[in-house]
Amino acid sequence: MPQTTLDTGDAIELAELLQFLTGWLARDPGRLGASLADYVGHPAYGTAQLRADLNRFTFLLGGDDGESLFDPDPER
């Protein structure tokens, strides 16, 4: 697999953006969920799945300690 490097400052900024989006999705999942469903076109991928993906990418970038991967609190 090819190597890709990312400057530490860029990784931190990207992780912060992912955390911002995760928090925004948690703020109003009803309204945002309907919009996401319209965009995706299938009910199998909703805001919970998107937030889980964003949390995983944040962890992989070193943006958190992984607690968000196991925290059932939807307000994170």
PDB file of N, H, CA, C and O in Angstrom:
ATOM      1  N   MET A   1       0.855  -1.171   0.000  1.00  0.00           N
ATOM      2  CA  MET A   1       0.000   0.000   0.000  1.00  0.00           C
ATOM      3  C   MET A   1       0.902   1.235   0.000  1.00  0.00           C
ATOM      4  O   MET A   1       1.885   1.276   0.739  1.00  0.00           O
ATOM      5  N   PRO A   2       0.586   2.235  -0.810  1.00  0.00           N
ATOM      6  CA  PRO A   2       1.407   3.448  -0.843  1.00  0.00           C
ATOM      7  C   PRO A   2       1.330   4.222   0.470  1.00  0.00           C
ATOM      8  O   PRO A   2       0.294   4.251   1.134  1.00  0.00           O
ATOM      9  N   GLN A   3       2.437   4.840   0.822  1.00  0.00           N
ATOM     10  H   GLN A   3       3.279   4.816   0.283  1.00  0.00           H
ATOM     11  CA  GLN A   3       2.501   5.663   2.029  1.00  0.00           C
ATOM     12  C   GLN A   3       2.001   7.072   1.736  1.00  0.00           C
ATOM     13  O   GLN A   3       2.283   7.640   0.680  1.00  0.00           O
ATOM     14  N   THR A   4       1.269   7.613   2.668  1.00  0.00           N
ATOM     15  H   THR A   4       1.040   7.152   3.525  1.00  0.00           H
ATOM     16  CA  THR A   4       0.826   8.996   2.604  1.00  0.00           C
ATOM     17  C   THR A   4       1.180   9.641   3.928  1.00  0.00           C
ATOM     18  O   THR A   4       0.912   9.087   4.994  1.00  0.00           O
ATOM     19  N   THR A   5       1.779  10.804   3.853  1.00  0.00           N
ATOM     20  H   THR A   5       1.997  11.254   2.987  1.00  0.00           H
ATOM     21  CA  THR A   5       2.118  11.502   5.088  1.00  0.00           C
ATOM     22  C   THR A   5       1.238  12.727   5.233  1.00  0.00           C
ATOM     23  O   THR A   5       0.778  13.311   4.251  1.00  0.00           O
ATOM     24  N   LEU A   6       1.021  13.094   6.457  1.00  0.00           N
ATOM     25  H   LEU A   6       1.394  12.620   7.255  1.00  0.00           H
ATOM     26  CA  LEU A   6       0.189  14.247   6.774  1.00  0.00           C
ATOM     27  C   LEU A   6       0.892  15.032   7.866  1.00  0.00           C
ATOM     28  O   LEU A   6       1.248  14.483   8.909  1.00  0.00           O
ATOM     29  N   ASP A   7       1.087  16.303   7.623  1.00  0.00           N
ATOM     30  H   ASP A   7       0.798  16.749   6.776  1.00  0.00           H
ATOM     31  CA  ASP A   7       1.698  17.173   8.615  1.00  0.00           C
ATOM     32  C   ASP A   7       0.891  17.107   9.912  1.00  0.00           C
ATOM     33  O   ASP A   7      -0.338  17.044   9.878  1.00  0.00           O
ATOM     34  N   THR A   8       1.572  17.122  11.040  1.00  0.00           N
ATOM     35  H   THR A   8       2.570  17.173  11.068  1.00  0.00           H
ATOM     36  CA  THR A   8       0.897  17.022  12.337  1.00  0.00           C
ATOM     37  C   THR A   8      -0.139  18.120  12.524  1.00  0.00           C
ATOM     38  O   THR A   8      -1.242  17.857  13.003  1.00  0.00           O
ATOM     39  N   GLY A   9       0.203  19.336  12.155  1.00  0.00           N
ATOM     40  H   GLY A   9       1.099  19.549  11.766  1.00  0.00           H
ATOM     41  CA  GLY A   9      -0.752  20.444  12.278  1.00  0.00           C
ATOM     42  C   GLY A   9      -1.990  20.224  11.429  1.00  0.00           C
ATOM     43  O   GLY A   9      -3.104  20.534  11.852  1.00  0.00           O
ATOM     44  N   ASP A  10      -1.795  19.687  10.224  1.00  0.00           N
ATOM     45  H   ASP A  10      -0.890  19.436   9.881  1.00  0.00           H
ATOM     46  CA  ASP A  10      -2.934  19.394   9.353  1.00  0.00           C
ATOM     47  C   ASP A  10      -3.793  18.270   9.930  1.00  0.00           C
ATOM     48  O   ASP A  10      -5.020  18.319   9.845  1.00  0.00           O
ATOM     49  N   ALA A  11      -3.151  17.259  10.517  1.00  0.00           N
ATOM     50  H   ALA A  11      -2.154  17.219  10.586  1.00  0.00           H
ATOM     51  CA  ALA A  11      -3.895  16.159  11.133  1.00  0.00           C
ATOM     52  C   ALA A  11      -4.735  16.661  12.299  1.00  0.00           C
ATOM     53  O   ALA A  11      -5.880  16.245  12.470  1.00  0.00           O
ATOM     54  N   ILE A  12      -4.166  17.554  13.098  1.00  0.00           N
ATOM     55  H   ILE A  12      -3.235  17.892  12.959  1.00  0.00           H
ATOM     56  CA  ILE A  12      -4.908  18.126  14.228  1.00  0.00           C
ATOM     57  C   ILE A  12      -6.102  18.925  13.728  1.00  0.00           C
ATOM     58  O   ILE A  12      -7.202  18.809  14.267  1.00  0.00           O
ATOM     59  N   GLU A  13      -5.885  19.733  12.702  1.00  0.00           N
ATOM     60  H   GLU A  13      -4.991  19.827  12.265  1.00  0.00           H
ATOM     61  CA  GLU A  13      -6.977  20.547  12.157  1.00  0.00           C
ATOM     62  C   GLU A  13      -8.073  19.667  11.561  1.00  0.00           C
ATOM     63  O   GLU A  13      -9.259  19.939  11.749  1.00  0.00           O
ATOM     64  N   LEU A  14      -7.684  18.620  10.849  1.00  0.00           N
ATOM     65  H   LEU A  14      -6.721  18.399  10.697  1.00  0.00           H
ATOM     66  CA  LEU A  14      -8.668  17.703  10.280  1.00  0.00           C
ATOM     67  C   LEU A  14      -9.447  16.984  11.380  1.00  0.00           C
ATOM     68  O   LEU A  14     -10.663  16.830  11.274  1.00  0.00           O
ATOM     69  N   ALA A  15      -8.763  16.547  12.427  1.00  0.00           N
ATOM     70  H   ALA A  15      -7.775  16.672  12.513  1.00  0.00           H
ATOM     71  CA  ALA A  15      -9.437  15.888  13.553  1.00  0.00           C
ATOM     72  C   ALA A  15     -10.430  16.834  14.221  1.00  0.00           C
ATOM     73  O   ALA A  15     -11.528  16.419  14.592  1.00  0.00           O
ATOM     74  N   GLU A  16     -10.052  18.101  14.376  1.00  0.00           N
ATOM     75  H   GLU A  16      -9.161  18.438  14.075  1.00  0.00           H
ATOM     76  CA  GLU A  16     -10.968  19.084  14.971  1.00  0.00           C
ATOM     77  C   GLU A  16     -12.189  19.295  14.090  1.00  0.00           C
ATOM     78  O   GLU A  16     -13.299  19.443  14.601  1.00  0.00           O
ATOM     79  N   LEU A  17     -12.004  19.310  12.779  1.00  0.00           N
ATOM     80  H   LEU A  17     -11.102  19.190  12.363  1.00  0.00           H
ATOM     81  CA  LEU A  17     -13.134  19.450  11.861  1.00  0.00           C
ATOM     82  C   LEU A  17     -14.069  18.249  11.980  1.00  0.00           C
ATOM     83  O   LEU A  17     -15.289  18.411  12.001  1.00  0.00           O
ATOM     84  N   LEU A  18     -13.504  17.053  12.058  1.00  0.00           N
ATOM     85  H   LEU A  18     -12.513  16.922  12.042  1.00  0.00           H
ATOM     86  CA  LEU A  18     -14.328  15.855  12.211  1.00  0.00           C
ATOM     87  C   LEU A  18     -15.107  15.881  13.521  1.00  0.00           C
ATOM     88  O   LEU A  18     -16.273  15.486  13.558  1.00  0.00           O
ATOM     89  N   GLN A  19     -14.472  16.344  14.596  1.00  0.00           N
ATOM     90  H   GLN A  19     -13.525  16.665  14.566  1.00  0.00           H
ATOM     91  CA  GLN A  19     -15.160  16.462  15.885  1.00  0.00           C
ATOM     92  C   GLN A  19     -16.277  17.501  15.808  1.00  0.00           C
ATOM     93  O   GLN A  19     -17.344  17.306  16.390  1.00  0.00           O
ATOM     94  N   PHE A  20     -16.041  18.592  15.104  1.00  0.00           N
ATOM     95  H   PHE A  20     -15.174  18.750  14.632  1.00  0.00           H
ATOM     96  CA  PHE A  20     -17.072  19.613  14.914  1.00  0.00           C
ATOM     97  C   PHE A  20     -18.279  19.013  14.194  1.00  0.00           C
ATOM     98  O   PHE A  20     -19.419  19.211  14.616  1.00  0.00           O
ATOM     99  N   LEU A  21     -18.029  18.285  13.115  1.00  0.00           N
ATOM    100  H   LEU A  21     -17.103  18.124  12.772  1.00  0.00           H
ATOM    101  CA  LEU A  21     -19.123  17.678  12.355  1.00  0.00           C
ATOM    102  C   LEU A  21     -19.878  16.640  13.185  1.00  0.00           C
ATOM    103  O   LEU A  21     -21.102  16.548  13.097  1.00  0.00           O
ATOM    104  N   THR A  22     -19.160  15.865  13.984  1.00  0.00           N
ATOM    105  H   THR A  22     -18.166  15.940  14.055  1.00  0.00           H
ATOM    106  CA  THR A  22     -19.800  14.878  14.851  1.00  0.00           C
ATOM    107  C   THR A  22     -20.723  15.555  15.861  1.00  0.00           C
ATOM    108  O   THR A  22     -21.846  15.101  16.082  1.00  0.00           O
ATOM    109  N   GLY A  23     -20.257  16.626  16.464  1.00  0.00           N
ATOM    110  H   GLY A  23     -19.346  16.995  16.284  1.00  0.00           H
ATOM    111  CA  GLY A  23     -21.080  17.378  17.410  1.00  0.00           C
ATOM    112  C   GLY A  23     -22.295  17.990  16.748  1.00  0.00           C
ATOM    113  O   GLY A  23     -23.384  18.002  17.322  1.00  0.00           O
ATOM    114  N   TRP A  24     -22.110  18.500  15.542  1.00  0.00           N
ATOM    115  H   TRP A  24     -21.225  18.491  15.076  1.00  0.00           H
ATOM    116  CA  TRP A  24     -23.216  19.106  14.793  1.00  0.00           C
ATOM    117  C   TRP A  24     -24.277  18.052  14.477  1.00  0.00           C
ATOM    118  O   TRP A  24     -25.473  18.318  14.600  1.00  0.00           O
ATOM    119  N   LEU A  25     -23.847  16.867  14.075  1.00  0.00           N
ATOM    120  H   LEU A  25     -22.876  16.650  13.975  1.00  0.00           H
ATOM    121  CA  LEU A  25     -24.803  15.795  13.786  1.00  0.00           C
ATOM    122  C   LEU A  25     -25.571  15.374  15.034  1.00  0.00           C
ATOM    123  O   LEU A  25     -26.748  15.022  14.951  1.00  0.00           O
ATOM    124  N   ALA A  26     -24.913  15.408  16.185  1.00  0.00           N
ATOM    125  H   ALA A  26     -23.957  15.694  16.252  1.00  0.00           H
ATOM    126  CA  ALA A  26     -25.565  15.023  17.436  1.00  0.00           C
ATOM    127  C   ALA A  26     -26.567  16.072  17.892  1.00  0.00           C
ATOM    128  O   ALA A  26     -27.487  15.763  18.649  1.00  0.00           O
ATOM    129  N   ARG A  27     -26.398  17.294  17.444  1.00  0.00           N
ATOM    130  H   ARG A  27     -25.650  17.545  16.829  1.00  0.00           H
ATOM    131  CA  ARG A  27     -27.233  18.416  17.898  1.00  0.00           C
ATOM    132  C   ARG A  27     -28.695  18.257  17.499  1.00  0.00           C
ATOM    133  O   ARG A  27     -29.585  18.508  18.312  1.00  0.00           O
ATOM    134  N   ASP A  28     -28.956  17.848  16.270  1.00  0.00           N
ATOM    135  H   ASP A  28     -28.233  17.644  15.609  1.00  0.00           H
ATOM    136  CA  ASP A  28     -30.332  17.732  15.786  1.00  0.00           C
ATOM    137  C   ASP A  28     -30.440  16.546  14.827  1.00  0.00           C
ATOM    138  O   ASP A  28     -30.610  16.737  13.623  1.00  0.00           O
ATOM    139  N   PRO A  29     -30.341  15.317  15.356  1.00  0.00           N
ATOM    140  CA  PRO A  29     -30.316  14.148  14.476  1.00  0.00           C
ATOM    141  C   PRO A  29     -31.605  13.944  13.679  1.00  0.00           C
ATOM    142  O   PRO A  29     -31.575  13.344  12.604  1.00  0.00           O
ATOM    143  N   GLY A  30     -32.729  14.433  14.189  1.00  0.00           N
ATOM    144  H   GLY A  30     -32.754  14.920  15.062  1.00  0.00           H
ATOM    145  CA  GLY A  30     -33.980  14.278  13.450  1.00  0.00           C
ATOM    146  C   GLY A  30     -33.964  15.019  12.129  1.00  0.00           C
ATOM    147  O   GLY A  30     -34.225  14.442  11.073  1.00  0.00           O
ATOM    148  N   ARG A  31     -33.658  16.287  12.198  1.00  0.00           N
ATOM    149  H   ARG A  31     -33.445  16.756  13.056  1.00  0.00           H
ATOM    150  CA  ARG A  31     -33.645  17.113  10.989  1.00  0.00           C
ATOM    151  C   ARG A  31     -32.475  16.740  10.077  1.00  0.00           C
ATOM    152  O   ARG A  31     -32.640  16.602   8.865  1.00  0.00           O
ATOM    153  N   LEU A  32     -31.296  16.579  10.674  1.00  0.00           N
ATOM    154  H   LEU A  32     -31.162  16.691  11.658  1.00  0.00           H
ATOM    155  CA  LEU A  32     -30.126  16.248   9.869  1.00  0.00           C
ATOM    156  C   LEU A  32     -30.215  14.827   9.325  1.00  0.00           C
ATOM    157  O   LEU A  32     -29.728  14.542   8.231  1.00  0.00           O
ATOM    158  N   GLY A  33     -30.839  13.939  10.095  1.00  0.00           N
ATOM    159  H   GLY A  33     -31.234  14.171  10.983  1.00  0.00           H
ATOM    160  CA  GLY A  33     -31.017  12.564   9.631  1.00  0.00           C
ATOM    161  C   GLY A  33     -31.890  12.489   8.395  1.00  0.00           C
ATOM    162  O   GLY A  33     -31.613  11.717   7.477  1.00  0.00           O
ATOM    163  N   ALA A  34     -32.945  13.290   8.370  1.00  0.00           N
ATOM    164  H   ALA A  34     -33.170  13.917   9.116  1.00  0.00           H
ATOM    165  CA  ALA A  34     -33.821  13.316   7.196  1.00  0.00           C
ATOM    166  C   ALA A  34     -33.066  13.836   5.977  1.00  0.00           C
ATOM    167  O   ALA A  34     -33.219  13.306   4.877  1.00  0.00           O
ATOM    168  N   SER A  35     -32.265  14.858   6.168  1.00  0.00           N
ATOM    169  H   SER A  35     -32.141  15.289   7.062  1.00  0.00           H
ATOM    170  CA  SER A  35     -31.475  15.408   5.069  1.00  0.00           C
ATOM    171  C   SER A  35     -30.449  14.389   4.573  1.00  0.00           C
ATOM    172  O   SER A  35     -30.265  14.223   3.367  1.00  0.00           O
ATOM    173  N   LEU A  36     -29.784  13.709   5.510  1.00  0.00           N
ATOM    174  H   LEU A  36     -29.934  13.845   6.490  1.00  0.00           H
ATOM    175  CA  LEU A  36     -28.802  12.693   5.122  1.00  0.00           C
ATOM    176  C   LEU A  36     -29.477  11.553   4.371  1.00  0.00           C
ATOM    177  O   LEU A  36     -28.940  11.061   3.379  1.00  0.00           O
ATOM    178  N   ALA A  37     -30.644  11.131   4.835  1.00  0.00           N
ATOM    179  H   ALA A  37     -31.080  11.530   5.642  1.00  0.00           H
ATOM    180  CA  ALA A  37     -31.376  10.052   4.162  1.00  0.00           C
ATOM    181  C   ALA A  37     -31.736  10.446   2.734  1.00  0.00           C
ATOM    182  O   ALA A  37     -31.644   9.626   1.820  1.00  0.00           O
ATOM    183  N   ASP A  38     -32.145  11.692   2.541  1.00  0.00           N
ATOM    184  H   ASP A  38     -32.220  12.358   3.283  1.00  0.00           H
ATOM    185  CA  ASP A  38     -32.439  12.169   1.188  1.00  0.00           C
ATOM    186  C   ASP A  38     -31.193  12.138   0.313  1.00  0.00           C
ATOM    187  O   ASP A  38     -31.258  11.771  -0.861  1.00  0.00           O
ATOM    188  N   TYR A  39     -30.072  12.520   0.884  1.00  0.00           N
ATOM    189  H   TYR A  39     -30.019  12.817   1.837  1.00  0.00           H
ATOM    190  CA  TYR A  39     -28.819  12.578   0.132  1.00  0.00           C
ATOM    191  C   TYR A  39     -28.285  11.181  -0.187  1.00  0.00           C
ATOM    192  O   TYR A  39     -27.890  10.908  -1.321  1.00  0.00           O
ATOM    193  N   VAL A  40     -28.274  10.297   0.818  1.00  0.00           N
ATOM    194  H   VAL A  40     -28.595  10.519   1.739  1.00  0.00           H
ATOM    195  CA  VAL A  40     -27.720   8.954   0.653  1.00  0.00           C
ATOM    196  C   VAL A  40     -28.658   8.078  -0.171  1.00  0.00           C
ATOM    197  O   VAL A  40     -28.208   7.288  -1.001  1.00  0.00           O
ATOM    198  N   GLY A  41     -29.952   8.218   0.057  1.00  0.00           N
ATOM    199  H   GLY A  41     -30.318   8.860   0.731  1.00  0.00           H
ATOM    200  CA  GLY A  41     -30.927   7.454  -0.702  1.00  0.00           C
ATOM    201  C   GLY A  41     -31.193   6.054  -0.171  1.00  0.00           C
ATOM    202  O   GLY A  41     -31.864   5.256  -0.825  1.00  0.00           O
ATOM    203  N   HIS A  42     -30.670   5.752   1.012  1.00  0.00           N
ATOM    204  H   HIS A  42     -30.125   6.400   1.544  1.00  0.00           H
ATOM    205  CA  HIS A  42     -30.906   4.432   1.603  1.00  0.00           C
ATOM    206  C   HIS A  42     -30.887   4.569   3.122  1.00  0.00           C
ATOM    207  O   HIS A  42     -30.003   5.231   3.666  1.00  0.00           O
ATOM    208  N   PRO A  43     -31.844   3.956   3.815  1.00  0.00           N
ATOM    209  CA  PRO A  43     -31.933   4.127   5.268  1.00  0.00           C
ATOM    210  C   PRO A  43     -30.845   3.398   6.067  1.00  0.00           C
ATOM    211  O   PRO A  43     -30.743   3.602   7.277  1.00  0.00           O
ATOM    212  N   ALA A  44     -30.038   2.562   5.428  1.00  0.00           N
ATOM    213  H   ALA A  44     -30.121   2.396   4.445  1.00  0.00           H
ATOM    214  CA  ALA A  44     -29.031   1.791   6.166  1.00  0.00           C
ATOM    215  C   ALA A  44     -27.874   2.651   6.670  1.00  0.00           C
ATOM    216  O   ALA A  44     -27.151   2.243   7.579  1.00  0.00           O
ATOM    217  N   TYR A  45     -27.694   3.827   6.094  1.00  0.00           N
ATOM    218  H   TYR A  45     -28.281   4.159   5.355  1.00  0.00           H
ATOM    219  CA  TYR A  45     -26.594   4.702   6.523  1.00  0.00           C
ATOM    220  C   TYR A  45     -27.190   6.004   7.021  1.00  0.00           C
ATOM    221  O   TYR A  45     -27.544   6.887   6.239  1.00  0.00           O
ATOM    222  N   GLY A  46     -27.296   6.107   8.346  1.00  0.00           N
ATOM    223  H   GLY A  46     -27.009   5.390   8.981  1.00  0.00           H
ATOM    224  CA  GLY A  46     -27.887   7.289   8.957  1.00  0.00           C
ATOM    225  C   GLY A  46     -26.864   8.087   9.735  1.00  0.00           C
ATOM    226  O   GLY A  46     -25.659   7.869   9.617  1.00  0.00           O
ATOM    227  N   THR A  47     -27.366   9.019  10.536  1.00  0.00           N
ATOM    228  H   THR A  47     -28.345   9.196  10.633  1.00  0.00           H
ATOM    229  CA  THR A  47     -26.462   9.888  11.292  1.00  0.00           C
ATOM    230  C   THR A  47     -25.624   9.104  12.300  1.00  0.00           C
ATOM    231  O   THR A  47     -24.473   9.463  12.549  1.00  0.00           O
ATOM    232  N   ALA A  48     -26.176   8.047  12.882  1.00  0.00           N
ATOM    233  H   ALA A  48     -27.111   7.755  12.679  1.00  0.00           H
ATOM    234  CA  ALA A  48     -25.399   7.254  13.845  1.00  0.00           C
ATOM    235  C   ALA A  48     -24.200   6.597  13.164  1.00  0.00           C
ATOM    236  O   ALA A  48     -23.101   6.583  13.717  1.00  0.00           O
ATOM    237  N   GLN A  49     -24.409   6.058  11.974  1.00  0.00           N
ATOM    238  H   GLN A  49     -25.302   6.069  11.525  1.00  0.00           H
ATOM    239  CA  GLN A  49     -23.316   5.426  11.242  1.00  0.00           C
ATOM    240  C   GLN A  49     -22.283   6.464  10.795  1.00  0.00           C
ATOM    241  O   GLN A  49     -21.079   6.215  10.859  1.00  0.00           O
ATOM    242  N   LEU A  50     -22.753   7.613  10.349  1.00  0.00           N
ATOM    243  H   LEU A  50     -23.731   7.815  10.297  1.00  0.00           H
ATOM    244  CA  LEU A  50     -21.838   8.672   9.935  1.00  0.00           C
ATOM    245  C   LEU A  50     -21.015   9.164  11.115  1.00  0.00           C
ATOM    246  O   LEU A  50     -19.806   9.365  10.995  1.00  0.00           O
ATOM    247  N   ARG A  51     -21.670   9.360  12.257  1.00  0.00           N
ATOM    248  H   ARG A  51     -22.652   9.197  12.354  1.00  0.00           H
ATOM    249  CA  ARG A  51     -20.939   9.800  13.452  1.00  0.00           C
ATOM    250  C   ARG A  51     -19.911   8.762  13.880  1.00  0.00           C
ATOM    251  O   ARG A  51     -18.807   9.122  14.290  1.00  0.00           O
ATOM    252  N   ALA A  52     -20.253   7.486  13.793  1.00  0.00           N
ATOM    253  H   ALA A  52     -21.149   7.193  13.460  1.00  0.00           H
ATOM    254  CA  ALA A  52     -19.296   6.431  14.140  1.00  0.00           C
ATOM    255  C   ALA A  52     -18.086   6.475  13.207  1.00  0.00           C
ATOM    256  O   ALA A  52     -16.950   6.316  13.655  1.00  0.00           O
ATOM    257  N   ASP A  53     -18.323   6.690  11.925  1.00  0.00           N
ATOM    258  H   ASP A  53     -19.245   6.819  11.561  1.00  0.00           H
ATOM    259  CA  ASP A  53     -17.216   6.805  10.972  1.00  0.00           C
ATOM    260  C   ASP A  53     -16.351   8.025  11.274  1.00  0.00           C
ATOM    261  O   ASP A  53     -15.123   7.939  11.244  1.00  0.00           O
ATOM    262  N   LEU A  54     -16.982   9.151  11.563  1.00  0.00           N
ATOM    263  H   LEU A  54     -17.980   9.220  11.587  1.00  0.00           H
ATOM    264  CA  LEU A  54     -16.227  10.362  11.889  1.00  0.00           C
ATOM    265  C   LEU A  54     -15.406  10.169  13.162  1.00  0.00           C
ATOM    266  O   LEU A  54     -14.261  10.613  13.234  1.00  0.00           O
ATOM    267  N   ASN A  55     -15.985   9.509  14.164  1.00  0.00           N
ATOM    268  H   ASN A  55     -16.915   9.147  14.105  1.00  0.00           H
ATOM    269  CA  ASN A  55     -15.248   9.222  15.401  1.00  0.00           C
ATOM    270  C   ASN A  55     -14.045   8.318  15.132  1.00  0.00           C
ATOM    271  O   ASN A  55     -12.972   8.518  15.700  1.00  0.00           O
ATOM    272  N   ARG A  56     -14.231   7.331  14.268  1.00  0.00           N
ATOM    273  H   ARG A  56     -15.103   7.169  13.807  1.00  0.00           H
ATOM    274  CA  ARG A  56     -13.131   6.415  13.947  1.00  0.00           C
ATOM    275  C   ARG A  56     -12.002   7.161  13.241  1.00  0.00           C
ATOM    276  O   ARG A  56     -10.832   6.967  13.572  1.00  0.00           O
ATOM    277  N   PHE A  57     -12.340   8.012  12.272  1.00  0.00           N
ATOM    278  H   PHE A  57     -13.290   8.169  12.003  1.00  0.00           H
ATOM    279  CA  PHE A  57     -11.308   8.775  11.566  1.00  0.00           C
ATOM    280  C   PHE A  57     -10.603   9.748  12.510  1.00  0.00           C
ATOM    281  O   PHE A  57      -9.394   9.954  12.403  1.00  0.00           O
ATOM    282  N   THR A  58     -11.351  10.338  13.423  1.00  0.00           N
ATOM    283  H   THR A  58     -12.333  10.171  13.510  1.00  0.00           H
ATOM    284  CA  THR A  58     -10.744  11.239  14.414  1.00  0.00           C
ATOM    285  C   THR A  58      -9.729  10.478  15.256  1.00  0.00           C
ATOM    286  O   THR A  58      -8.627  10.968  15.501  1.00  0.00           O
ATOM    287  N   PHE A  59     -10.101   9.282  15.698  1.00  0.00           N
ATOM    288  H   PHE A  59     -10.996   8.884  15.499  1.00  0.00           H
ATOM    289  CA  PHE A  59      -9.184   8.451  16.482  1.00  0.00           C
ATOM    290  C   PHE A  59      -7.940   8.096  15.673  1.00  0.00           C
ATOM    291  O   PHE A  59      -6.824   8.179  16.185  1.00  0.00           O
ATOM    292  N   LEU A  60      -8.125   7.702  14.416  1.00  0.00           N
ATOM    293  H   LEU A  60      -9.032   7.635  14.000  1.00  0.00           H
ATOM    294  CA  LEU A  60      -6.990   7.314  13.579  1.00  0.00           C
ATOM    295  C   LEU A  60      -6.032   8.474  13.337  1.00  0.00           C
ATOM    296  O   LEU A  60      -4.835   8.263  13.141  1.00  0.00           O
ATOM    297  N   LEU A  61      -6.549   9.692  13.350  1.00  0.00           N
ATOM    298  H   LEU A  61      -7.521   9.864  13.510  1.00  0.00           H
ATOM    299  CA  LEU A  61      -5.707  10.879  13.189  1.00  0.00           C
ATOM    300  C   LEU A  61      -5.037  11.290  14.495  1.00  0.00           C
ATOM    301  O   LEU A  61      -4.224  12.214  14.513  1.00  0.00           O
ATOM    302  N   GLY A  62      -5.375  10.610  15.587  1.00  0.00           N
ATOM    303  H   GLY A  62      -6.036   9.860  15.572  1.00  0.00           H
ATOM    304  CA  GLY A  62      -4.805  10.959  16.885  1.00  0.00           C
ATOM    305  C   GLY A  62      -5.546  12.075  17.577  1.00  0.00           C
ATOM    306  O   GLY A  62      -5.023  12.693  18.504  1.00  0.00           O
ATOM    307  N   GLY A  63      -6.783  12.345  17.128  1.00  0.00           N
ATOM    308  H   GLY A  63      -7.208  11.843  16.375  1.00  0.00           H
ATOM    309  CA  GLY A  63      -7.564  13.447  17.678  1.00  0.00           C
ATOM    310  C   GLY A  63      -8.234  13.147  18.997  1.00  0.00           C
ATOM    311  O   GLY A  63      -8.687  14.068  19.677  1.00  0.00           O
ATOM    312  N   ASP A  64      -8.312  11.877  19.383  1.00  0.00           N
ATOM    313  H   ASP A  64      -7.944  11.129  18.831  1.00  0.00           H
ATOM    314  CA  ASP A  64      -8.837  11.518  20.697  1.00  0.00           C
ATOM    315  C   ASP A  64      -8.270  10.162  21.100  1.00  0.00           C
ATOM    316  O   ASP A  64      -7.542   9.527  20.337  1.00  0.00           O
ATOM    317  N   ASP A  65      -8.612   9.735  22.301  1.00  0.00           N
ATOM    318  H   ASP A  65      -9.204  10.251  22.920  1.00  0.00           H
ATOM    319  CA  ASP A  65      -8.049   8.500  22.844  1.00  0.00           C
ATOM    320  C   ASP A  65      -8.868   7.257  22.499  1.00  0.00           C
ATOM    321  O   ASP A  65      -8.570   6.171  22.997  1.00  0.00           O
ATOM    322  N   GLY A  66      -9.881   7.396  21.667  1.00  0.00           N
ATOM    323  H   GLY A  66     -10.122   8.278  21.263  1.00  0.00           H
ATOM    324  CA  GLY A  66     -10.723   6.278  21.280  1.00  0.00           C
ATOM    325  C   GLY A  66     -11.974   6.131  22.113  1.00  0.00           C
ATOM    326  O   GLY A  66     -12.820   5.286  21.821  1.00  0.00           O
ATOM    327  N   GLU A  67     -12.104   6.949  23.153  1.00  0.00           N
ATOM    328  H   GLU A  67     -11.417   7.636  23.389  1.00  0.00           H
ATOM    329  CA  GLU A  67     -13.292   6.861  24.003  1.00  0.00           C
ATOM    330  C   GLU A  67     -14.567   7.072  23.190  1.00  0.00           C
ATOM    331  O   GLU A  67     -15.591   6.448  23.471  1.00  0.00           O
ATOM    332  N   SER A  68     -14.514   7.939  22.193  1.00  0.00           N
ATOM    333  H   SER A  68     -13.682   8.446  21.964  1.00  0.00           H
ATOM    334  CA  SER A  68     -15.699   8.219  21.380  1.00  0.00           C
ATOM    335  C   SER A  68     -16.149   6.998  20.583  1.00  0.00           C
ATOM    336  O   SER A  68     -17.293   6.941  20.132  1.00  0.00           O
ATOM    337  N   LEU A  69     -15.264   6.026  20.406  1.00  0.00           N
ATOM    338  H   LEU A  69     -14.335   6.073  20.772  1.00  0.00           H
ATOM    339  CA  LEU A  69     -15.644   4.818  19.679  1.00  0.00           C
ATOM    340  C   LEU A  69     -16.543   3.913  20.509  1.00  0.00           C
ATOM    341  O   LEU A  69     -17.294   3.104  19.963  1.00  0.00           O
ATOM    342  N   PHE A  70     -16.465   4.050  21.833  1.00  0.00           N
ATOM    343  H   PHE A  70     -15.855   4.707  22.276  1.00  0.00           H
ATOM    344  CA  PHE A  70     -17.200   3.165  22.722  1.00  0.00           C
ATOM    345  C   PHE A  70     -18.221   3.890  23.585  1.00  0.00           C
ATOM    346  O   PHE A  70     -18.948   3.248  24.342  1.00  0.00           O
ATOM    347  N   ASP A  71     -18.291   5.199  23.488  1.00  0.00           N
ATOM    348  H   ASP A  71     -17.701   5.721  22.872  1.00  0.00           H
ATOM    349  CA  ASP A  71     -19.186   6.006  24.313  1.00  0.00           C
ATOM    350  C   ASP A  71     -20.581   6.010  23.697  1.00  0.00           C
ATOM    351  O   ASP A  71     -20.760   6.541  22.601  1.00  0.00           O
ATOM    352  N   PRO A  72     -21.574   5.432  24.373  1.00  0.00           N
ATOM    353  CA  PRO A  72     -22.919   5.405  23.809  1.00  0.00           C
ATOM    354  C   PRO A  72     -23.652   6.743  23.892  1.00  0.00           C
ATOM    355  O   PRO A  72     -24.765   6.867  23.381  1.00  0.00           O
ATOM    356  N   ASP A  73     -23.041   7.746  24.531  1.00  0.00           N
ATOM    357  H   ASP A  73     -22.137   7.645  24.946  1.00  0.00           H
ATOM    358  CA  ASP A  73     -23.692   9.047  24.695  1.00  0.00           C
ATOM    359  C   ASP A  73     -23.810   9.740  23.343  1.00  0.00           C
ATOM    360  O   ASP A  73     -22.790  10.099  22.755  1.00  0.00           O
ATOM    361  N   PRO A  74     -25.037   9.940  22.828  1.00  0.00           N
ATOM    362  CA  PRO A  74     -25.204  10.564  21.512  1.00  0.00           C
ATOM    363  C   PRO A  74     -24.877  12.051  21.495  1.00  0.00           C
ATOM    364  O   PRO A  74     -24.833  12.652  20.422  1.00  0.00           O
ATOM    365  N   GLU A  75     -24.649  12.654  22.646  1.00  0.00           N
ATOM    366  H   GLU A  75     -24.685  12.166  23.518  1.00  0.00           H
ATOM    367  CA  GLU A  75     -24.377  14.097  22.685  1.00  0.00           C
ATOM    368  C   GLU A  75     -22.896  14.429  22.564  1.00  0.00           C
ATOM    369  O   GLU A  75     -22.518  15.598  22.647  1.00  0.00           O
ATOM    370  N   ARG A  76     -22.065  13.436  22.371  1.00  0.00           N
ATOM    371  H   ARG A  76     -22.372  12.487  22.303  1.00  0.00           H
ATOM    372  CA  ARG A  76     -20.618  13.678  22.218  1.00  0.00           C
ATOM    373  C   ARG A  76     -20.296  14.348  20.929  1.00  0.00           C
ATOM    374  O   ARG A  76     -19.128  14.621  20.649  1.00  0.00           O
TER     375      ARG A  76
END
